[in-house]
């Protein structure tokens, strides 16, 4: 069994007139949300072996905010994750070595949300009585949200029927 954590980057600043989308930085609110999520992720024991992060500035800054791990995961920045559609994300995951127990992808919508919906929809029982996690996921994939899945097959066989949505994780509310 494996763990798959999909995370959308935290809220970013609007692009300036001369600034490309790829270079957008996190907003102050985004940085704050990601830092609040850090503590929650740590308390939940989310410690990936591998983190795959889009090369966009906002995803790399999100990683800097949420990284808390005692054992440093292998971190790989991939241009292919920038605005990746679900099929590309799934292909990247299917290429992982079986020694990877847990992987986190930090990327972008709509690809991450679409992949999360596809994986969650294929799980047995997802249609009959949706869990709170399924309901939350169906409502959207806002910035700084994580979806945590249990993968029951080798990575190369990743498909919806062999994945279970465990939980959806949002930053705790500000105090």
N, CA, C and O of each residue as an XYZ file, in Angstrom:
700
protein
N       0.832     -1.180      0.000
C       0.000      0.000      0.000
C       0.882      1.250      0.000
O       2.004      1.259      0.505
N       0.314      2.301     -0.592
C       1.015      3.581     -0.699
C       0.095      4.701     -0.250
O      -1.119      4.531     -0.131
N       0.704      5.846     -0.005
C      -0.054      7.047      0.315
C       0.200      8.083     -0.768
O       1.336      8.279     -1.202
N      -0.868      8.744     -1.201
C      -0.790      9.822     -2.179
C      -1.442     11.049     -1.562
O      -2.597     11.007     -1.140
N      -0.692     12.139     -1.513
C      -1.202     13.402     -0.996
C      -1.152     14.410     -2.138
O      -0.083     14.726     -2.660
N      -2.319     14.906     -2.513
C      -2.397     15.955     -3.525
C      -2.621     17.271     -2.799
O      -3.520     17.374     -1.965
N      -1.811     18.279     -3.108
C      -1.948     19.580     -2.458
C      -1.934     20.683     -3.494
O      -1.055     20.746     -4.354
N      -2.924     21.546     -3.394
C      -2.925     22.744     -4.228
C      -2.111     23.813     -3.520
O      -2.178     23.946     -2.298
N      -1.349     24.568     -4.280
C      -0.548     25.650     -3.709
C      -1.433     26.606     -2.911
O      -2.644     26.672     -3.124
N      -0.819     27.337     -2.001
C      -1.538     28.343     -1.216
C      -1.849     29.553     -2.097
O      -1.353     29.662     -3.218
N      -2.669     30.450     -1.579
C      -3.123     31.617     -2.333
C      -1.935     32.467     -2.786
O      -1.015     32.744     -2.016
N      -1.982     32.863     -4.036
C      -0.901     33.640     -4.637
C      -1.359     35.062     -4.941
O      -2.552     35.352     -5.036
N      -0.376     35.929     -5.088
C      -0.639     37.306     -5.522
C      -1.150     37.271     -6.964
O      -0.889     36.326     -7.708
N      -1.855     38.284     -7.325
C      -2.253     38.433     -8.736
C      -1.003     38.756     -9.543
O      -0.080     39.404     -9.050
N      -0.986     38.299    -10.781
C       0.154     38.585    -11.653
C       0.156     40.073    -12.016
O      -0.889     40.659    -12.299
N       1.335     40.660    -12.002
C       1.483     42.040    -12.440
C       1.417     42.119    -13.957
O       1.406     41.092    -14.636
N       1.372     43.313    -14.479
C       1.257     43.500    -15.922
C       2.388     42.829    -16.693
O       2.163     42.239    -17.750
N       3.582     42.921    -16.169
C       4.746     42.354    -16.864
C       5.201     41.034    -16.262
O       6.252     40.511    -16.633
N       4.421     40.496    -15.340
C       4.830     39.291    -14.631
C       4.138     38.056    -15.207
O       2.913     38.038    -15.329
N       4.903     37.030    -15.560
C       4.258     35.793    -16.036
C       3.591     35.046    -14.877
O       4.017     35.164    -13.728
N       2.553     34.286    -15.182
C       1.830     33.503    -14.178
C       2.777     32.609    -13.382
O       2.625     32.459    -12.170
N       3.741     32.025    -14.055
C       4.689     31.093    -13.439
C       5.466     31.745    -12.295
O       5.920     31.048    -11.387
N       5.626     33.070    -12.323
C       6.451     33.784    -11.349
C       5.654     34.356    -10.178
O       6.227     35.036     -9.326
N       4.360     34.100    -10.116
C       3.539     34.657     -9.037
C       3.968     34.116     -7.676
O       4.169     32.914     -7.508
N       4.104     35.013     -6.715
C       4.504     34.654     -5.351
C       3.265     34.407     -4.498
O       2.153     34.774     -4.878
N       3.467     33.785     -3.347
C       2.373     33.630     -2.393
C       1.980     34.992     -1.838
O       2.820     35.874     -1.657
N       0.700     35.144     -1.574
C       0.227     36.342     -0.879
C       0.496     36.153      0.615
O       0.836     35.056      1.059
N       0.343     37.220      1.373
C       0.507     37.109      2.826
C      -0.515     36.132      3.397
O      -0.194     35.340      4.282
N      -1.742     36.188      2.892
C      -2.781     35.256      3.361
C      -2.432     33.821      2.991
O      -2.677     32.903      3.774
N      -1.867     33.620      1.816
C      -1.464     32.278      1.392
C      -0.349     31.719      2.249
O      -0.373     30.551      2.638
N       0.628     32.561      2.542
C       1.743     32.133      3.393
C       1.222     31.759      4.785
O       1.646     30.758      5.363
N       0.311     32.558      5.312
C      -0.263     32.294      6.630
C      -1.039     30.974      6.626
O      -0.898     30.168      7.546
N      -1.849     30.757      5.604
C      -2.635     29.513      5.523
C      -1.718     28.295      5.440
O      -1.960     27.283      6.098
N      -0.664     28.397      4.629
C       0.261     27.271      4.488
C       0.990     26.991      5.799
O       1.230     25.833      6.141
N       1.339     28.030      6.524
C       2.009     27.830      7.814
C       1.056     27.191      8.828
O       1.478     26.361      9.633
N      -0.227     27.572      8.796
C      -1.204     26.939      9.689
C      -1.408     25.475      9.305
O      -1.584     24.620     10.173
N      -1.384     25.193      8.015
C      -1.540     23.818      7.549
C      -0.355     22.956      7.979
O      -0.509     21.761      8.227
N       0.801     23.551      8.063
C       2.024     22.836      8.468
C       1.834     22.116      9.803
O       2.146     20.931      9.918
N       1.332     22.816     10.795
C       1.137     22.210     12.108
C       0.120     21.084     12.081
O       0.309     20.054     12.727
N      -0.951     21.278     11.338
C      -1.975     20.240     11.232
C      -1.421     19.008     10.521
O      -1.640     17.882     10.967
N      -0.710     19.216      9.426
C      -0.130     18.087      8.686
C       0.847     17.310      9.569
O       0.897     16.081      9.525
N       1.610     18.033     10.359
C       2.550     17.366     11.275
C       1.793     16.534     12.307
O       2.170     15.396     12.585
N       0.734     17.095     12.870
C      -0.032     16.356     13.885
C      -0.718     15.130     13.304
O      -0.985     14.167     14.023
N      -1.006     15.159     12.010
C      -1.627     14.015     11.333
C      -0.592     12.979     10.875
O      -0.961     11.911     10.387
N       0.682     13.287     11.026
C       1.736     12.347     10.653
C       1.964     12.232      9.160
O       2.396     11.183      8.683
N       1.683     13.285      8.412
C       1.896     13.254      6.964
C       3.370     13.509      6.657
O       3.827     14.652      6.645
N       4.095     12.435      6.413
C       5.527     12.546      6.135
C       5.853     11.788      4.854
O       6.187     10.604      4.898
N       5.757     12.471      3.707
C       6.030     11.790      2.444
C       7.505     11.429      2.272
O       8.397     12.098      2.792
N       7.727     10.347      1.521
C       9.094      9.973      1.138
C       9.589     10.867      0.010
O      10.771     11.203     -0.075
N       8.645     11.244     -0.858
C       8.949     12.022     -2.054
C       7.952     13.170     -2.145
O       6.755     12.985     -1.930
N       8.459     14.357     -2.465
C       7.601     15.501     -2.758
C       7.920     15.936     -4.177
O       9.063     16.254     -4.505
N       6.889     15.945     -5.013
C       7.000     16.425     -6.379
C       6.312     17.779     -6.422
O       5.126     17.884     -6.109
N       7.034     18.800     -6.800
C       6.512     20.159     -6.752
C       6.653     20.825     -8.119
O       7.683     20.707     -8.783
N       5.611     21.515     -8.517
C       5.653     22.278     -9.759
C       6.779     23.312     -9.676
O       7.153     23.754     -8.589
N       7.303     23.680    -10.820
C       8.389     24.658    -10.850
C       7.900     26.092    -10.647
O       8.721     27.004    -10.552
N       6.592     26.315    -10.580
C       6.069     27.665    -10.363
C       6.502     28.183     -8.990
O       6.631     27.415     -8.036
N       6.719     29.473     -8.909
C       7.181     30.081     -7.659
C       6.206     29.823     -6.512
O       6.640     29.511     -5.403
N       4.907     29.945     -6.751
C       3.928     29.801     -5.674
C       3.888     28.391     -5.102
O       3.598     28.222     -3.917
N       4.171     27.373     -5.911
C       4.189     26.002     -5.391
C       5.458     25.765     -4.575
O       5.417     25.098     -3.542
N       6.571     26.303     -5.031
C       7.818     26.142     -4.288
C       7.757     26.884     -2.953
O       8.270     26.395     -1.946
N       7.130     28.060     -2.943
C       6.972     28.797     -1.693
C       5.999     28.078     -0.751
O       6.181     28.104      0.466
N       4.979     27.446     -1.306
C       4.070     26.648     -0.484
C       4.830     25.515      0.185
O       4.658     25.272      1.379
N       5.664     24.823     -0.568
C       6.480     23.755      0.003
C       7.344     24.285      1.142
O       7.442     23.644      2.188
N       7.964     25.433      0.956
C       8.804     26.006      2.012
C       8.008     26.236      3.295
O       8.535     26.076      4.397
N       6.745     26.611      3.147
C       5.901     26.883      4.325
C       5.416     25.614      5.013
O       5.342     25.573      6.241
N       5.087     24.583      4.251
C       4.499     23.382      4.872
C       5.529     22.336      5.264
O       5.195     21.389      5.977
N       6.761     22.477      4.823
C       7.785     21.465      5.117
C       8.115     21.453      6.608
O       8.556     22.461      7.159
N       7.903     20.334      7.244
C       8.150     20.197      8.682
C       8.876     18.899      9.001
O       9.171     18.639     10.167
N       9.164     18.104      8.031
C       9.502     16.713      8.207
C      10.789     16.500      8.983
O      11.782     17.204      8.800
N      10.734     15.492      9.865
C      11.929     15.100     10.605
C      12.935     14.439      9.666
O      14.130     14.731      9.716
N      12.440     13.548      8.814
C      13.278     12.913      7.800
C      13.017     13.628      6.485
O      11.902     13.598      5.965
N      14.038     14.265      5.955
C      13.884     15.053      4.739
C      13.479     14.156      3.573
O      14.202     13.219      3.237
N      12.322     14.433      2.947
C      11.931     13.642      1.787
C      12.783     14.023      0.575
O      13.434     15.067      0.565
N      12.768     13.173     -0.431
C      13.367     13.532     -1.709
C      12.426     14.534     -2.357
O      11.245     14.245     -2.548
N      12.939     15.700     -2.693
C      12.126     16.752     -3.297
C      12.581     16.934     -4.727
O      13.767     17.113     -5.003
N      11.612     16.886     -5.639
C      11.926     17.061     -7.052
C      11.005     18.131     -7.623
O       9.781     18.020     -7.554
N      11.616     19.170     -8.188
C      10.873     20.235     -8.847
C      10.728     19.871    -10.314
O      11.716     19.629    -11.007
N       9.476     19.833    -10.786
C       9.202     19.368    -12.143
C       8.438     20.419    -12.951
O       7.356     20.851    -12.555
N       9.011     20.823    -14.083
C       8.291     21.707    -15.000
C       7.003     21.051    -15.489
O       6.017     21.743    -15.744
N       6.998     19.737    -15.621
C       5.841     19.002    -16.142
C       4.617     19.111    -15.237
O       3.505     18.831    -15.683
N       4.792     19.508    -13.986
C       3.657     19.648    -13.071
C       2.960     20.996    -13.211
O       1.843     21.170    -12.723
N       3.609     21.950    -13.874
C       3.009     23.275    -14.005
C       1.748     23.181    -14.861
O       1.814     22.880    -16.053
N       0.595     23.444    -14.235
C      -0.711     23.418    -14.893
C      -0.993     22.069    -15.577
O      -1.648     22.024    -16.619
N      -0.502     20.992    -14.994
C      -0.618     19.651    -15.579
C      -2.057     19.147    -15.552
O      -2.757     19.305    -14.552
N      -2.494     18.542    -16.652
C      -3.810     17.902    -16.668
C      -3.749     16.574    -15.889
O      -2.664     16.059    -15.619
N      -4.908     16.034    -15.536
C      -4.938     14.804    -14.729
C      -4.163     13.639    -15.348
O      -3.492     12.901    -14.626
N      -4.240     13.462    -16.655
C      -3.545     12.337    -17.296
C      -2.034     12.443    -17.114
O      -1.369     11.429    -16.903
N      -1.484     13.648    -17.192
C      -0.044     13.820    -16.991
C       0.325     13.538    -15.535
O       1.334     12.886    -15.264
N      -0.485     14.026    -14.605
C      -0.230     13.762    -13.186
C      -0.253     12.261    -12.907
O       0.623     11.742    -12.215
N      -1.246     11.572    -13.441
C      -1.345     10.128    -13.239
C      -0.153      9.415    -13.858
O       0.373      8.470    -13.269
N       0.280      9.847    -15.025
C       1.450      9.246    -15.664
C       2.716      9.402    -14.838
O       3.526      8.480    -14.744
N       2.880     10.581    -14.239
C       4.040     10.811    -13.373
C       3.982      9.874    -12.179
O       4.992      9.279    -11.804
N       2.812      9.742    -11.585
C       2.658      8.844    -10.429
C       2.900      7.387    -10.819
O       3.511      6.637    -10.058
N       2.431      6.989    -11.980
C       2.626      5.605    -12.424
C       4.095      5.299    -12.698
O       4.480      4.132    -12.770
N       4.904      6.319    -12.849
C       6.330      6.124    -13.080
C       7.162      6.043    -11.808
O       8.377      5.853    -11.878
N       6.530      6.183    -10.653
C       7.274      6.109     -9.389
C       7.782      4.695     -9.124
O       7.161      3.713     -9.529
N       8.910      4.610     -8.442
C       9.430      3.304     -8.027
C       8.589      2.763     -6.872
O       8.045      3.530     -6.078
N       8.490      1.474     -6.788
C       7.687      0.831     -5.742
C       8.244      1.064     -4.344
O       7.534      0.873     -3.357
N       9.485      1.467     -4.249
C      10.067      1.746     -2.934
C       9.525      3.038     -2.332
O       9.714      3.297     -1.144
N       8.850      3.849     -3.149
C       8.242      5.085     -2.648
C       6.955      4.711     -1.925
O       5.978      4.283     -2.540
N       6.977      4.880     -0.627
C       5.818      4.550      0.209
C       4.762      5.650      0.152
O       3.566      5.371      0.070
N       5.215      6.900      0.197
C       4.302      8.031      0.269
C       4.820      9.164     -0.608
O       6.002      9.507     -0.565
N       3.917      9.741     -1.406
C       4.297     10.848     -2.277
C       3.305     11.994     -2.106
O       2.105     11.786     -1.933
N       3.843     13.206     -2.158
C       3.025     14.413     -2.153
C       3.298     15.155     -3.446
O       4.449     15.325     -3.848
N       2.226     15.598     -4.096
C       2.353     16.481     -5.252
C       1.816     17.843     -4.837
O       0.708     17.946     -4.311
N       2.597     18.881     -5.074
C       2.133     20.250     -4.854
C       2.024     20.888     -6.231
O       3.020     21.110     -6.920
N       0.782     21.177     -6.610
C       0.548     21.668     -7.960
C      -0.619     22.622     -8.048
O      -0.864     23.424     -7.147
N      -1.339     22.518     -9.164
C      -2.306     23.534     -9.572
C      -3.657     22.930     -9.951
O      -3.760     21.761    -10.324
N      -4.666     23.751     -9.842
C      -5.967     23.439    -10.431
C      -5.960     23.922    -11.878
O      -5.201     24.836    -12.202
N      -6.755     23.360    -12.735
C      -7.790     22.374    -12.439
C      -7.289     20.925    -12.402
O      -8.031     20.031    -11.996
N      -6.054     20.685    -12.816
C      -5.548     19.315    -12.922
C      -5.590     18.523    -11.628
O      -6.014     17.367    -11.623
N      -5.153     19.134    -10.523
C      -5.156     18.408     -9.245
C      -6.569     18.048     -8.818
O      -6.830     16.918     -8.408
N      -7.479     19.006     -8.914
C      -8.853     18.736     -8.493
C      -9.480     17.670     -9.384
O     -10.159     16.768     -8.893
N      -9.256     17.768    -10.679
C      -9.818     16.771    -11.591
C      -9.281     15.377    -11.291
O     -10.041     14.409    -11.299
N      -7.971     15.260    -11.023
C      -7.403     13.952    -10.677
C      -7.991     13.453     -9.364
O      -8.359     12.283     -9.255
N      -8.084     14.330     -8.365
C      -8.648     13.926     -7.073
C     -10.082     13.433     -7.242
O     -10.461     12.420     -6.653
N     -10.878     14.136     -8.036
C     -12.266     13.710     -8.274
C     -12.316     12.356     -8.975
O     -13.123     11.499     -8.614
N     -11.458     12.161     -9.973
C     -11.422     10.879    -10.702
C     -11.058      9.734     -9.760
O     -11.694      8.680     -9.775
N     -10.034      9.950     -8.947
C      -9.599      8.891     -8.037
C     -10.664      8.603     -6.976
O     -10.932      7.444     -6.661
N     -11.262      9.647     -6.433
C     -12.270      9.468     -5.385
C     -13.550      8.836     -5.922
O     -14.210      8.078     -5.211
N     -13.904      9.135     -7.155
C     -15.153      8.624     -7.735
C     -15.099      7.133     -8.002
O     -16.133      6.466     -8.028
N     -13.902      6.609     -8.199
C     -13.780      5.196     -8.530
C     -13.757      4.274     -7.348
O     -13.819      3.055     -7.508
N     -13.668      4.829     -6.162
C     -13.588      3.999     -4.960
C     -14.930      3.343     -4.674
O     -15.969      3.998     -4.761
N     -14.923      2.059     -4.333
C     -16.174      1.391     -3.995
C     -16.890      2.126     -2.863
O     -16.274      2.502     -1.866
N     -18.176      2.324     -3.026
C     -18.966      2.990     -2.005
C     -18.964      4.497     -2.102
O     -19.714      5.154     -1.380
N     -18.143      5.071     -2.974
C     -18.076      6.525     -3.079
C     -19.401      7.104     -3.567
O     -19.763      8.223     -3.205
N     -20.111      6.355     -4.376
C     -21.371      6.852     -4.920
C     -22.547      6.604     -3.974
O     -23.486      7.400     -3.936
N     -22.505      5.524     -3.222
C     -23.643      5.136     -2.383
C     -23.871      6.123     -1.242
O     -24.915      6.772     -1.194
N     -22.946      6.244     -0.355
C     -23.063      7.142      0.788
C     -21.758      7.913      0.909
O     -20.837      7.461      1.589
N     -21.665      9.066      0.263
C     -20.399      9.789      0.273
C     -19.987     10.218      1.679
O     -20.807     10.648      2.490
N     -18.711     10.087      1.931
C     -18.145     10.498      3.216
C     -18.015     12.020      3.239
O     -18.205     12.688      2.223
N     -17.692     12.544      4.399
C     -17.452     13.983      4.524
C     -16.307     14.408      3.603
O     -16.340     15.496      3.029
N     -15.301     13.552      3.466
C     -14.177     13.870      2.583
C     -14.630     13.937      1.128
O     -14.218     14.835      0.394
N     -15.480     12.992      0.703
C     -16.000     13.015     -0.669
C     -16.833     14.269     -0.916
O     -16.741     14.882     -1.979
N     -17.638     14.643      0.058
C     -18.471     15.845     -0.083
C     -17.587     17.089     -0.192
O     -17.811     17.935     -1.058
N     -16.592     17.201      0.675
C     -15.683     18.345      0.636
C     -14.973     18.425     -0.704
O     -14.846     19.505     -1.281
N     -14.512     17.291     -1.197
C     -13.799     17.258     -2.472
C     -14.723     17.656     -3.625
O     -14.297     18.343     -4.553
N     -15.975     17.230     -3.566
C     -16.915     17.565     -4.639
C     -17.237     19.052     -4.668
O     -17.664     19.576     -5.697
N     -17.036     19.731     -3.553
C     -17.325     21.161     -3.464
C     -16.193     22.028     -4.002
O     -16.376     23.230     -4.190
N     -15.039     21.443     -4.251
C     -13.942     22.208     -4.815
C     -12.593     21.819     -4.243
O     -12.487     20.944     -3.383
N     -11.575     22.483     -4.737
C     -10.207     22.246     -4.290
C      -9.546     23.609     -4.128
O      -8.723     24.008     -4.951
N      -9.913     24.330     -3.048
C      -9.370     25.675     -2.862
C      -7.874     25.648     -2.572
O      -7.280     24.594     -2.347
N      -7.296     26.816     -2.583
C      -5.862     26.918     -2.308
C      -5.549     26.350     -0.926
O      -6.342     26.464      0.008
N      -4.385     25.743     -0.824
C      -3.845     25.145      0.407
C      -4.666     23.954      0.904
O      -4.631     23.644      2.094
N      -5.385     23.298      0.040
C      -6.133     22.089      0.421
C      -5.300     20.863      0.073
O      -4.592     20.840     -0.934
N      -5.398     19.841      0.925
C      -4.770     18.542      0.672
C      -5.855     17.473      0.580
O      -6.863     17.524      1.284
N      -5.624     16.513     -0.298
C      -6.457     15.315     -0.351
C      -5.516     14.135     -0.144
O      -4.521     13.990     -0.854
N      -5.836     13.305      0.825
C      -4.986     12.181      1.240
C      -5.654     10.880      0.792
O      -6.785     10.584      1.177
N      -4.936     10.110     -0.025
C      -5.455      8.863     -0.579
C      -4.603      7.670     -0.149
O      -3.392      7.789      0.038
N      -5.242      6.547     -0.001
C      -4.585      5.263      0.194
C      -4.608      4.561     -1.158
O      -5.670      4.390     -1.757
N      -3.434      4.155     -1.637
C      -3.314      3.486     -2.940
C      -3.048      2.011     -2.669
O      -2.077      1.655     -2.000
N      -3.917      1.165     -3.193
C      -3.873     -0.264     -2.880
C      -3.144     -1.115     -3.916
O      -3.088     -2.338     -3.784
N      -2.587     -0.482     -4.939
C      -1.899     -1.198     -6.008
C      -0.482     -0.661     -6.162
O      -0.136      0.360     -5.568
N       0.336     -1.343     -6.956
C       1.622     -0.743     -7.321
C       1.364      0.586     -8.055
O       0.323      0.762     -8.689
N       2.309      1.500     -7.960
C       2.153      2.802     -8.622
C       1.831      2.646    -10.106
O       0.996      3.378    -10.637
N       2.472      1.716    -10.767
C       2.272      1.566    -12.213
C       0.833      1.206    -12.569
O       0.401      1.413    -13.703
N       0.091      0.666    -11.600
C      -1.305      0.268    -11.824
C      -2.296      1.271    -11.231
O      -3.477      0.957    -11.088
N      -1.831      2.467    -10.888
C      -2.694      3.464    -10.262
C      -3.933      3.714    -11.113
O      -3.844      4.085    -12.284
N      -5.089      3.499    -10.493
C      -6.375      3.755    -11.133
C      -7.402      3.960    -10.032
O      -7.180      3.575     -8.884
N      -8.516      4.561    -10.385
C      -9.516      4.958     -9.402
C     -10.030      3.798     -8.558
O     -10.223      3.962     -7.354
N     -10.256      2.638     -9.153
C     -10.842      1.519     -8.408
C      -9.922      1.006     -7.305
O     -10.370      0.283     -6.415
N      -8.650      1.370     -7.352
C      -7.690      0.856     -6.376
C      -7.191      1.954     -5.425
O      -6.113      1.841     -4.840
N      -7.987      3.007     -5.285
C      -7.597      4.142     -4.456
C      -8.745      4.469     -3.505
O      -9.913      4.389     -3.886
N      -8.415      4.834     -2.281
C      -9.417      5.217     -1.285
C      -9.106      6.626     -0.781
O      -8.000      6.895     -0.312
N     -10.078      7.509     -0.879
C      -9.930      8.844     -0.304
C     -10.020      8.720      1.206
O     -11.044      8.286      1.736
N      -8.964      9.095      1.897
C      -8.922      8.990      3.350
C      -9.496     10.243      4.025
O     -10.319     10.161      4.938
N      -9.032     11.405      3.544
C      -9.463     12.657      4.156
C      -9.099     13.836      3.260
O      -8.217     13.756      2.405
N      -9.807     14.918      3.491
C      -9.499     16.198      2.869
C      -9.069     17.119      4.002
O      -9.729     17.189      5.039
N      -7.964     17.823      3.800
C      -7.359     18.615      4.871
C      -7.242     20.067      4.419
O      -6.649     20.367      3.383
N      -7.812     20.945      5.204
C      -7.729     22.382      4.952
C      -6.976     23.035      6.095
O      -6.899     22.472      7.187
N      -6.412     24.231      5.855
C      -5.736     24.921      6.958
C      -6.725     25.206      8.087
O      -7.879     25.548      7.827
N      -6.288     25.069      9.322
C      -7.158     25.414     10.450
C      -7.534     26.889     10.381
O      -6.780     27.698      9.841
N      -8.678     27.234     10.916
C      -9.115     28.623     10.938
C      -8.155     29.455     11.785
O      -7.534     28.952     12.722
N      -8.048     30.726     11.438
C      -7.203     31.621     12.233
C      -7.827     31.826     13.601
O      -9.048     31.825     13.755
N      -6.978     32.000     14.573
C      -7.468     32.227     15.943
C      -7.628     33.690     16.223
O      -8.030     34.068     17.323
